[in-house]
């Protein structure tokens, strides 16, 4: 059974236990006071007096909480709140004294009038103070509940904002990639219709895989590699024998969680700044490995250079958005770095927290890879 105190509920046993503790404390305090004055009564008498006084307030506490809830005093303090609570406190205190006097009459030889006068003289101030203590407790519980509600709401809004930012970043990456690929297909239509058709089929397969199966923020590295292989197939069709690719994947990293399409803009950037701007051939390499509690992804190309002072944030839209996505998902737990390779080339190194993700569709994902 629950006791309702305004918007707060408490178990009956716990509620009675709290008030019983108050009864015992005040019974002991009064007996000690009488002992100092040289006049004492049996212990059960002190308990009876204390029970009559405080169990009455236990019965009236829900009423006090309802009044406090209906007529709260909020900052800044207004006369309306005080104007309702002051007479309410007086009225409830008088009611407690009348109930106490009535119950006490059954145990004492004096009349109800005598008991009422006694209660008025001995317990008025204590009763008035008790009302305001109960009122303050209710206000404190209300403020705590309101603070918790606002924190939960703020957390929910922050999560929604972060998700909105991530979706916005992903929506920026996809049109950028689609524009470049469609432009390459249009170019190939006049030169090599078979290659253009093959590239279009791979693009269709990549879009189907992404839209149907990979609509979350994180997927396994195994699934990400299926997507990047579809993308690399498109680029190999475009550049023919000029472009080769090598993929070195540590087996223990395949189930690790990575942001979906995290490699595509990095690989695209490597191709665009390498073979896309320079004559000759190029080799794009992708590597994954585990370093303690971090997953390291590395994309290398052998036909580009890195300008002095360049960094991932200022090295194209794809890498800039990759940095933003990682910051939104992992905060300071992830980073992106560009390094020169000897004797020529650039490596983009991504480090993020190592965390395995369920990969129940691993087999199905493998089937999406092109023949």
N, C-alpha and C positions, 0 to 999 in steps of 0.2 A: 504494500500500500504506500502511496506517495502523498506527501503533504505539499500543496502548491502554495508557494510564497511569491505572489505576483507572477512573473514569468519564469521563476525558478522552482524546480521540484526537488524535494529531498525525501528520502525514505523515512517512514514513520518511526522505525526503531532508532535510526540515527538522530532524528529530530528529538525524540523523547530522551535519548541519552545526553544530548547537549543541554537540554533544560534540567535534567536530573543533576548534571554537574553543577549548574548554577544553584540549584536547591541545596546541594550539599555544601558548597562554598559559603553561602550566606548563612546556613544553619550553624556551621562551625564558627563563622565570624561572630554571630550573635551570642553563641554560648561562651566564647572566649571573652567577649565584652562583659557579659554578666558575671563571669568568674572573676574578672578584675574588680568589678564593683561589689563583689561579695554575695551576690544573689544568683543562684543557679536553679535550673529546672532539669528534669530528666531529658536525656538525649532525644527520645522520640517526640517530646513536645516541641523542641526546636525544629526538628524535621517537619512536623505537622504544620507549624506556623510558616516555615519556608515553602513547603509544598503548596499551601493555600495561596500564598502571594505569587509564586513564580509559575505554577502550573496555570494559574489564571491568565498570566501574560502569554504563556505558551498557546493557550486557546485563542487569544486575541491577536497574536502576531500575524496570522494571515490577513486579518482585517487591516492592520497597520500597513502591511505591504501593498494591499489593494489601494488604500488611500494614497500611499506614496507614489504608486504607479499612475493613478488617475490625476493627482495634483502634484507633480514633481516641482522641485525648486531647482531651476537651471540658471547657470551664469549667463548674463548678469542677473543677480537676484531681483525678482520683481515682486511687487506687493500682492499680485494675484496669488502666487504660490504661497507666500507667507500668510496671506489672508485666509487661505483655506486650511493650511496645516496647523496654524496656532489654535483655532477653535477645535479642530479635529483632535489635536493632542490633548487638549483639556477634556474634551468629551470622552475619549477612549480611556483616559486616566481615571476619570470619575466612574466610568463603567467598570473598570478593573477593581476599584475600591469597593463599589457596591457589591459586586460578585464575591469579592474576598470576605466582606463583612457578613454577607448572607450565609456563605459556606461555614465561616467560623462560628456562627451562632449555634450550629448543630453540635459543636464540640465544647463550647464555653457556656458557663451558667448565666452570663450577661445577655441582655436583650439585643435585638438587631440594631436599635438606635445607638446603644452604647458601643457596640462593635463598629458601627459606621463612624462614629466620632473618633474612636481609637484609630481606625484605618486612615481617616482624613488627617489626623494629627501626626501619625507616625510614617505613613507611606506615600503621601501626596508628592513630595519632592522626588522620591525614588521612582514612583510611577511615571511622573512627567519626564524624568531623565531617561527611563526605559523606553518610552515611546520614541524619543529622538535618537536613541541608540539604534533601535530597530529601523527607523527611517534612514539613518546614515548607512546602515548595513545594506539596505535595499538599494540606495543610491550607488554605493560602491559596486555592488553586483551588477547593476545596470550599466555603469560606466565600463566595467571590465568586459561585459558581454558586447557592448557597443565597440570597444576597442578591438576585441577579437574579430568581430564581424567586419570592421573596416580593414583590418590586416588581411583577412581572408579575401575580401573584395579587391584590395590592392594587389595581392599576390595573383589573383585570377586575371586582373586587368593587365598586370605585367607579363603574365604568360601569354595572354592573347596578343599583346603588342609584339612580343618576341616572335610568336608564330606568324603574325602578319608581316613582320620584317623579313622573316625567312622566306615566306611565300613570294614576297615582292622581289627578293634577290633571285630566287629560282626563276621567276617570270622574266627577269632581265637576262638571265643566262640562256634560256631556251630560244627566244627570238634571235639573239646574237648568233647562236650556232645554226639555227635554221636559215637565216639570211645567207650566211657563208656557203652552206651546203647547196641550197637552191641555186645560188649564183654559179657554183661549180657545175651543177647539172645542166643549167642553161648553156654554159660555155661548151660542155662536152657534146651537146646535141648536134652541133655542127661538125665536130671532129670525130666523135666515136659514139654512135648511137647505142651500141651494145653496152659500152661502159657506163653511159648515162642511165640506161635502163637498170643496170645492175646496182648503180649507186642509189637510184630512186627506190628500188626494192629494199635495199639495206636501210635506207632512211625510214621507209614505212615500217619495217620490222622494229627498228629502234624506237620509233614513236609509239608503236603498239605496246612494246614491252614497258616503256616508261609510264604511259598513261594508264595501263590496265593493272600493272603489278607493282609499280614502284612509286606510289603516290605519297609515301611517308617521308619524313625528314631523314631517317636513317635506314640503311639496308646493310646486308652483310657485304664484306669485301668480295666474296665469291659472286654475288649478284652484280656488284659494281663492275667487276671484270667482264661479265657478259655484256654489259652496256658499252664498256669502252672498246671491246673487241668489235662490236657492231660499228662503232664510230671509226675505229682504225681501218676497218674494211672499206668504209666510204673513202677515207683519205688515201689508202693504197690504190684504190681504183682511180682516184683523181691524179695522183702523181706517178702511178705505174712503177717502173723499176727504180725510180729515183729514191723512193722511200722504203725503208725496211724497218721492222719493229722487233724488239726483243722484250720478253716479259719474264721477270724473275720473282716468283712469289714463294715466300716461306709458308709451308703447309699449315703451321699453327696460327697463321693470320687470316685464313680464309673465312672463318666465322666471326671475325671482329666487326663491330659496328662502325660504319663510316657514313658521312652525309651522302645522300644520293646525288649522283652526277658530280662528285667532287673531283674526279680525275679528268673528266671531259674538257673543262675550260683550261686546265693546266696543260693537257696534251695539245689542245688547239693552239694555245699560246706558244708552245715549243715548236709546232709546225709552222705557225705564221712567222715567227721571228727567225726560224732556221731556213728550211727548204723553201718556204713561201717567199722569202726576200733574197735568197742567195742561189747562185747557180750550183750545179753539181748535185750529189746525192747526200742523203742524211739518214741517220739511224736514230730512232726514238726508242728509248729504253724505259721500262716501268719496273720498279722494284718495291717489294714490301718486306719488312722485317720487324720483329719485336725487339724492343730495347727496354727491359724491365717492365714498367707499367705503362709504356708508351708504344703506340704503333707508328712506325716510320714509313711513309710513302715517298718515293723518289721518282721523278720524271726527268730524264736526261735527253738532250739532243746534242749532236756532235757537229753542228754546222751553224752555230751562232755565237755571238759574243755578248758580253754584259757590260753596259756602259758603267763608268766609274760612279759609285754612289747610288746605283739603281737598287730598288727593292721591290718586293712583291706588290706593295700598295700602289706603286707608280709604274707598273709594268703591264699596262693593259687592263681593260674592263673586266676580263675573265678572272685574272688573278686578284684584282681589287675586290671583286664580289666574293671570291673564295675566302679571302681574309675576313670579310664581314660576316659571312655565313659561319665560319669557324668561331669567331668571337661571340656571335649570338648563341651558338649551341654549347660552347665549352668555356667561354670566358678566357681566362689566362691559361687554361689547360691545353691550348693548342696554339701552334704558330706555323708560319710559312716563311721560308728563307730561300733566296736565290744565291747560288755560288757558281763561280767560274770553274771549268774543268780544264785539265791539262791534257794535250796542248791546245785544244780548242773545244768549246762547247759550254753549255749552261745546264745546271741541275737545279730543279725546284724541289725543295725538301719540305714535306708536310709532316708535322708531329701532332698527334692527338691522343687522348686517353685510350688505353687498350681495354675494351669491354666487349665481350662476346655477345652475340645476338642470336635469337632462334632463327634457324635457317631451314624450316620444314620444306620449303619449296626449292631447295638446292638442286634436286634432280630436274625439276621442271624448268628451272632457270637455265641449266646447261643446255637444254634442248633448244633454247632460243638462239644459241650461237650459230653463225652461218656455217654452211658446209664448206 
